[in-house]
Amino acid sequence: MDEKKEDKSEESMKNHITYYRSLSKIIAGMKKEINEEGEPAIKEHLTSRIDAMEKDRKRIRDLFPSMKMEEWDGNTD
C-alpha cells in the first residue's frame, strides 16, 4: 500500500500548528471534564479520545522535527 506523502511546506506547517494548538485546547477541556465526571464509562471514553488526539499531536510534531516544543505550545518569546 502506498503511503501518502506529507506536505511539509510553510503553509502546511502553519496549518498544522493551528490544528495542533486546537487539539491542545480540546485535550485540556476533556481532562477537566474527566476530573468533574463521575461516570466511569464516560471517563474511559474521554480518555480514549485524548489518547487518539495525543497520537495525532505526536504525528504532527514528527512531521516538523525542527520545531521546539515551546513553539508548538505557543510559548515563544
PyMOL commands that set and color helices and strands:
alter all, ss='L'
color gray80, all
select helices_A, chain A and resi 10-36+40-63+69-73
alter helices_A, ss='H'
color red, helices_A
deselect
rebuild
show_as cartoon
